[in-house]
Amino acid sequence: MKSGIIPSTYAFDVAYMREIEKEFGRTVIYFSGDGGEQLVPSLQPVRRLKSISELVNYTINRNYVLPLKAVADLVGIEAGEIVAELESLALSYPEKTWNKKYVHFLIYELGMKWLFEGEDRNRCCFWTSTPFYSLPFFRYAMRCPDEYKAGNRLYRQFLLQLS
C-alpha cells in the first residue's frame, strides 16, 4: 500500500481497515484518536537531559524499533554516523533546552514523518480524520503546562468531558 514504508507490525491495521471498508464502504469517514497520544500527555523526558549526547541516547533508547547497530548494518554506514546526524538534527531545533528539543523530535520527526504514514495508509481504504490535528486544538494542547499533563491528568479530564 505504501511501498514498504509501513512496518509489518502494523499489518493488523490493514485487515481492520479492510473490514471497516467492507462494512461501510469507501465513503465512510473514520474518526481516529491519531495524535492524541502526542498532544494530551506530557512528552517531556522522565529526567532532565544535560547534553546533546544525553538527548540523542535518550531519543534512541526510547524510540528505537531496531537496535542502532542493526540499522547501521542494514543501511551500510557506521552507527556513529547515525548518532552524528541525530545530533545535528537536534541542534537545528529552535528550543533552548534538551528536554524541549526531545519534545520537538517527537512531534515533528516521529509524528509528522512516521505516524502520518499510518494515517496515509488508512486513507487507502477511506478518509480518516482526527480532532487532535486541528490547528486550534494542537496550539491549545501544546500550550498546556506539562504539570497539567503529568500523570495523564489532562487526558483524563478530556475523556470525562467527551463522556
Backbone as a ProteinNet text record, in pm:
[ID]
protein_1_A
[PRIMARY]
MKSGIIPSTYAFDVAYMREIEKEFGRTVIYFSGDGGEQLVPSLQPVRRLKSISELVNYTINRNYVLPLKAVADLVGIEAGEIVAELESLALSYPEKTWNKKYVHFLIYELGMKWLFEGEDRNRCCFWTSTPFYSLPFFRYAMRCPDEYKAGNRLYRQFLLQLS
[TERTIARY]
81.5	0	85.5	195.1	280	424.2	443.1	576.6	673.8	625.9	712.3	741	677.5	704.7	645.4	533.7	465.8	523.8	565.5	621.5	520.3	569.3	482.1	411.6	463.8	398.8	261.7	231.2	101.1	10.2	42.5	-39.1	-181.8	-197.7	-332.2	-421	-361.6	-438.7	-499.4	-424.2	-474.1	-598.3	-592.9	-709.1	-826.4	-798	-901.5	-967.4	-886.8	-938.5	-1018.1	-971.4	-1043.3	-1181.4	-1191	-1320.4	-1416.4	-1364.7	-1448.5	-1493.9	-1400.7	-1433.2	-1541.5	-1528	-1624.9	-1762.8	-1764.4	-1890.3	-1959.1	-1880	-1939.5	-1909.5	-1820.7	-1787	-1674.3	-1631.3	-1517.6	-1555.1	-1685.2	-1725.4	-1738.7	-1716.6	-1723.6	-1610.1	-1635.7	-1529.7	-1501.8	-1378.4	-1336.2	-1265.5	-1320.7	-1258.3	-1171.4	-1043.5	-948.8	-900.5	-822.2	-758.6	-614.5	-577.7	-439.7	-398.5	-280.1	-225.4	-251.6	-356.3	-387.9	-278	-211.7	-103.9	15.9	20.4	132.2	96.2	-29.8	-65.2	-121.8	-189.6	-257.7	-167.8	-87.8	3.1	128.6	203.4	331.6	431.9	502.8	605.3	745.6	752.7	883.1	953.8	1084.9	1159.3	1137.5	1152.4	1129.4	1239.4	1347.7	1455.4	1508.4	1582.4	1638.7	1761.4	1757.9	1871.3	1969.7	2099.7	2200.6	2295.8	2286	2379	2318.9	2380.8	2334.9	2349.6	2455.1	2472.5	2366.1	2328.9	2220.4	2088.3	2064.6	1942.4	1935.8	2043.6	2044.4	2031.3	2104.8	2093.9	1952.7	1895.5	1759.1	1660.6	1675.9	1587.4	1595.3	1715.7	1732.5	1673.5	1708.5	1664.3	1513.4	1448	1303	1220.7	1283.7	1204	1250.5	1350.3	1401.5	1306.8	1312.4	1238.7	1338.3	1451.7	1563.1	1682.8	1770.5	1891	1974.6	2043.5	2123.1	2221	2290.1	2386.4	2317.9	2199.7	2125.2	2086	2044	2007.2	2130.3	2240.3	2364.8	2407.4	2400.3	2436	2342.9	2214	2116.1	2140	2175.7	2195.2	2341.3	2429.8	2569.4	2651.4	2622.1	2703.2	2738.6	2826.6	2864.4	2756.1	2737.8	2639.6	2669.2	2796	2834.8	2783.1	2767.1	2712.2	2565.2	2492.9	2351.9	2342.3	2425	2427.4	2462.6	2563.7	2604.7	2491.7	2419.5	2307.6	2196	2168.1	2066.8	2110	2238.8	2289.6	2271.6	2308.7	2295.7	2149.5	2062.7	1919.8	1868.3	1898.8	1852.4	1908.3	2033.1	2092.5	2027.4	1962.6	1896.2	1760.6	1706.6	1576.6	1587.9	1484.3	1492.4	1480.1	1432.8	1412.3	1545.7	1537	1657.5	1705	1614.6	1656.2	1658	1737.3	1746.2	1611.9	1542.8	1413.2	1310.2	1310.3	1216.2	1254.3	1382.2	1425.3	1375.1	1368.4	1315	1166.6	1091.8	950.3	937	1022.8	1023.1	1043.1	1137.9	1163	1037	971.5	852.4	740.5	717.3	608	643.5	760.2	793.6	848	952.1	1016.1	933.2	895.3	821	676.3	611.9	472	451.9	508.2	481.3	550.1	659.8	732.8	716.5	648.3	630.1	483.2	421.4	282.1	187.9	218.9	133.8	131.9	238.1	239.2	130.3	105.5	-1.5	-137.7	-153.7	-279.3	-299.7	-193.2	-199.5	-234	-178.2	-209.8	-358.5	-414.4	-556.9	-642.4	-595	-670.6	-669	-592.1	-601.3	-735.8	-802.6	-932.1	-1048.8	-1034	-1138.4	-1076.4	-1151.1	-1097.7	-1096	-984.6	-974.8	-949.1	-992.7	-972.5	-953	-896.2	-875.9	-887.9	-952.4	-963	-829	-735.7	-610.1	-518.1	-541.1	-456.4	-520.2	-633.5	-687.8	-592.3	-565.5	-467.1	-504.3	-630.7	-663.1	-638.8	-676.9	-655.4	-506.1	-431	-286.3	-220.7	-251.9	-192.9	-229.9	-357.2	-403.3	-330.4	-327	-264.7	-115.9	-48	95.8	124.9	28.5	47.1	10.7	-56.1	-91.1	36.1	49.5	169.8	184.2	306.6	333.7	280.8	272.5	217.9	72.9	-2.4	-142	-148.7	-45.3	-44.3	14.2	93	160.6	59.3	95.6	8.5	-122.3	-122.9	-242	-361.9	-336.6	-447	-529.1	-462.9	-535	-611.8	-549.2	-613.5	-738.7	-728.1	-841.8	-956.7	-924.6	-1027.7	-1089.2	-1005.3	-1051.8	-1152	-1120.2	-1210	-1339.3	-1330.4	-1450.2	-1543.5	-1483.8	-1565.2	-1632.1	-1560.4	-1619.5	-1733.3	-1712.3	-1812.6	-1939.1
-120.5	0	126.5	123.4	242.2	212.2	120.4	86.3	46.8	-25.5	-75.2	22.5	138.9	239.5	198.5	127.7	90.1	-41.5	-46.1	-170.3	-284.6	-405.2	-522.7	-543.6	-483.4	-495.6	-428.5	-349	-283.3	-349.9	-471.5	-544.1	-562.9	-576.3	-592.5	-473.7	-353.5	-233.9	-243.3	-300.7	-313.6	-402	-514.9	-604	-532.4	-456.2	-380.9	-278.8	-202	-101.5	-166.7	-279.1	-351.4	-396.5	-438.7	-480.1	-361.4	-247.6	-126.6	-88.3	-92.1	-59.5	-154.6	-282.1	-381.6	-353.9	-318.7	-296.7	-165.3	-56.6	75.7	140.7	81.4	138.3	240	285.3	378.3	522.2	552.3	690.6	721.6	621	644.1	738	816.9	899.7	839.8	797.5	729.8	830.3	854.1	944.5	862.3	888.5	813	898.9	839.6	912.5	947.4	935.4	964.2	1103.3	1110.4	1236.4	1261.9	1201.7	1224.2	1177.3	1068.6	1014.4	1107.9	1206.6	1300.1	1436.2	1473	1608.7	1620.1	1518.5	1530.6	1494.4	1387.2	1361.7	1448.9	1452	1521.9	1440.1	1504.9	1437.6	1460.4	1534	1564	1434.2	1428.4	1312	1294.7	1172.2	1143.2	1198.1	1243.5	1305.6	1426	1511.2	1630.3	1589.7	1619.4	1589.5	1704.4	1671.4	1774.8	1800.4	1722.2	1742	1685.6	1719	1667	1514.6	1462.5	1317.3	1248	1307.9	1251.1	1255	1365.6	1378.3	1270.8	1252.6	1154	1012.5	980.7	847.2	821.3	920.1	906.5	885.8	964.4	955.9	817.4	769	635.2	528.4	533	428.2	426.1	540.7	546.6	519	527.7	523.8	423.9	346	257.2	142.5	97.6	-21	-134.9	-103.7	-198.1	-139.7	-222.8	-170.1	-87.2	11.7	103.8	29.8	-68.3	-142.5	-213.1	-269.5	-337.9	-239.4	-119.6	-17.4	23	45.6	83.8	-24.5	-149.1	-260.5	-267.5	-245.6	-251.2	-145	-25.9	82.7	99.7	20.6	20	139.6	192	300.7	268.6	347.1	328.7	385.5	322.5	369.8	514.4	548.9	685.2	789.6	751.6	845.5	875.3	774.1	794	884.7	857.7	940	1084.4	1103.7	1238.9	1311.3	1239.7	1301.1	1340.6	1255.2	1289.4	1410.1	1416.8	1533.1	1660.3	1655	1770.6	1813.1	1716.3	1743.7	1812.2	1756.4	1812.7	1952.9	1975.4	2107.9	2212.2	2168	2262	2308	2240.1	2277.9	2409.8	2493	2625.1	2621.4	2512.8	2507.7	2525.7	2579.9	2612	2498.1	2413.1	2305.6	2172.5	2079.4	1946.6	1874.6	1894.3	1829.4	1879.4	2009.9	2065.6	2020.1	2003.4	1951.7	1808.5	1732.4	1596.6	1600.6	1691.5	1706.4	1743.9	1833.1	1871.6	1747.9	1664.3	1541.4	1455.2	1436.8	1350.5	1404.7	1535.1	1593.9	1596.6	1645.7	1667.9	1543.9	1488.2	1374.6	1247.2	1214	1089.9	1104.1	1212.3	1231.9	1257.1	1364.7	1406.3	1320.7	1259.5	1182.6	1032.1	986.6	843.1	810.2	873.2	842.5	882	991.4	1033.2	929.6	849.6	743.9	640.9	612.6	520.9	578.9	707.7	773.3	768.6	790.6	784.1	642.7	542.5	403.2	378.3	426.8	407.3	473.2	583.7	654.8	582.8	476.7	392.2	319.8	311.2	243	341.8	451	551.7	670.8	780.3	901.2	886.5	925.7	928.2	1070.7	1100.6	1232.9	1217.3	1317.4	1316	1458	1475.8	1611.1	1663.9	1575.5	1617.2	1694.8	1687.7	1761.9	1892.5	1928.5	2059.8	2163.9	2266.9	2366.3	2431.9	2471.5	2530.2	2431.7	2306.3	2208.5	2185.6	2171	2149.1	2261.9	2385.6	2500.5	2501	2475.4	2473.8	2366.1	2245.9	2133.5	2156.7	2214.6	2238.5	2351.2	2438.7	2547.7	2508	2394.7	2349.8	2314.8	2362.2	2330.7	2180.4	2135.6	1993.1	1943.2	2032	1990.3	1943.1	2006.5	1966.3	1831.9	1803.2	1680.5	1561.4	1589.7	1483	1384.9	1258	1154.3	1141.7	1190.7	1186.5	1261.2	1361.6	1438.2	1510	1579.2	1649.9	1551.7	1439.6	1338.7	1283.4	1258.9	1207.9	1308.9	1438	1542.7	1553	1539.5	1544.1	1430.7	1309.8	1195.1	1212.5	1268.8	1293.1	1392	1494.9	1591.7	1527.7	1440.9	1370.1	1279.2	1213.5	1121.8	1196.5
0	0	0	68.9	83.1	42.9	-46.8	-98.1	12.9	111.3	217.5	328.6	329	432.7	567.3	566.4	690	742	867.9	923.5	922.3	908	905.9	1039.3	1145.6	1276.4	1277.6	1175.8	1166.1	1064.2	1025	928	979.1	1109.8	1166.9	1133.8	1124.3	1090.6	951.1	858.8	722.1	721.1	790.5	798.4	864.9	968.9	1039.7	946.7	875.5	783.1	669.9	621.1	514.4	562.7	688.5	743.5	753.1	796.2	803	662.2	567.9	428.3	375.2	405.4	359.6	421.1	548.4	619.4	580	564.9	546.3	411.4	332.8	202.4	209.8	94	84.9	119.3	129.5	155.3	304.3	389.6	533.5	575.2	677.1	737.1	874.5	894	1015.8	1106.3	1225.2	1320.8	1415	1410.9	1492.3	1608.5	1693.3	1802.2	1769.2	1639.5	1599.2	1647.6	1704.3	1752.9	1900	1953.3	2094.3	2186.2	2145.1	2228	2234.8	2146.6	2147.7	2204.3	2200	2240.5	2381	2427.1	2554.9	2673.8	2667.2	2780.7	2772.1	2878.8	2877.5	2798	2707.9	2628	2682.7	2791.1	2849.5	2890.7	2872.2	2922.1	3071.9	3117.3	3259	3348.9	3288.9	3366.3	3288.3	3357.3	3292.8	3211.5	3081.9	2994	3001.5	3008.4	3034.1	2918.7	2810	2697.4	2570.4	2459.8	2331.7	2326.6	2383.9	2380.8	2466.3	2580.9	2661.1	2583.6	2513.3	2433.9	2326.4	2251.7	2143.3	2198.8	2303.6	2364.1	2416.3	2481.7	2533.6	2418.6	2313.6	2196.4	2133.1	2113.8	2054.3	2144.9	2273.1	2366	2387.7	2376.6	2399.1	2273.1	2154.2	2031.7	1927.3	1955.7	1852.1	1821.9	1698	1655.5	1639.6	1581.2	1568.6	1641.7	1695.3	1760.6	1662.7	1716.2	1635.3	1543.9	1595.5	1513.5	1397.2	1422.6	1315.7	1206.3	1244.1	1145.9	1065.7	1134.1	1065.9	967.3	1009.7	920.9	800.5	823.4	715.1	607.9	652.7	555.1	513.7	573.2	530.6	574.3	693.6	748.2	892.7	949.8	1090.3	1181.7	1295.4	1393.4	1434.2	1440.7	1476.4	1378.5	1252.8	1154.2	1182.7	1226.2	1260.6	1383.1	1482.7	1604.1	1569.2	1485.1	1445.7	1372.3	1288.3	1216.2	1312.2	1410.2	1510.6	1594.1	1626.2	1700	1618.6	1491.5	1402.6	1390.9	1376.2	1365.3	1492.1	1607.4	1734.5	1756.9	1718.9	1735.6	1645.4	1539	1447.7	1500.5	1601	1655.7	1731.8	1730.5	1795.9	1948.3	2005.2	2150.6	2224.1	2343.6	2421.1	2509.8	2556.6	2647.5	2573.5	2625.5	2564.4	2576.1	2687.4	2706	2604.5	2579.1	2480.8	2338.8	2313.4	2182.8	2163.6	2271.1	2262.8	2223.8	2284.2	2250.2	2102.5	2055.8	1913.6	1826.2	1863.3	1787.6	1781.2	1895	1898.2	1809.9	1815.9	1737.7	1590.4	1558.3	1418.1	1348.3	1401.1	1333	1346.3	1467.2	1488.8	1441.2	1482.6	1445.3	1297.7	1250.5	1112.9	1007.4	1041.1	940.1	954.8	1060.1	1077.2	1100.1	1201	1231.2	1117.6	1048.6	937.3	825.9	815.6	714.3	741.9	869.7	905.6	872	896.2	860.9	709.2	636.2	490	443.4	510.4	478.5	496.3	607	632.5	525	472.5	369.5	235.2	226.1	106.5	104.3	218.9	228.7	230.1	305.9	320.5	391.8	399	460.7	612.4	672.6	818.2	862.8	981.3	1037.5	1187.1	1248.5	1393	1446.2	1558.9	1614.7	1666.1	1691.3	1753.2	1659.9	1529.4	1436.3	1391	1449.5	1415.1	1474	1400	1442.8	1576.5	1597.5	1729.3	1844.5	1826.3	1933	1955.2	1845.8	1855.2	1934.6	1897.2	1966.6	2114.7	2141.5	2279.8	2359.4	2305.8	2377.2	2400.3	2303.6	2318.2	2417.2	2440.2	2536.6	2680	2695	2830	2905.9	3027.4	3105.4	3128	3129.1	3149	3282.7	3382.2	3511	3495.9	3405.3	3381.5	3310.5	3230.2	3150.5	3226.2	3329	3404.6	3461.4	3458.4	3511	3434.8	3312.3	3225.8	3284.7	3369.5	3429.6	3323.7	3229.6	3124.5	3037	3004.7	2920.8	2989.6	3118.7	3195.7	3191.5	3210.8	3206.2	3067	2966.8	2827.6	2802.9	2846.5	2827.1	2907.3	3028.1	3107.9	3038.5	2977.1	2904	2783.2	2713.4	2599.3	2645	2757.7	2810.8	2848.5
[MASK]
+++++++++++++++++++++++++++++++++++++++++++++++++++++++++++++++++++++++++++++++++++++++++++++++++++++++++++++++++++++++++++++++++++++++++++++++++++++++++++++++++++

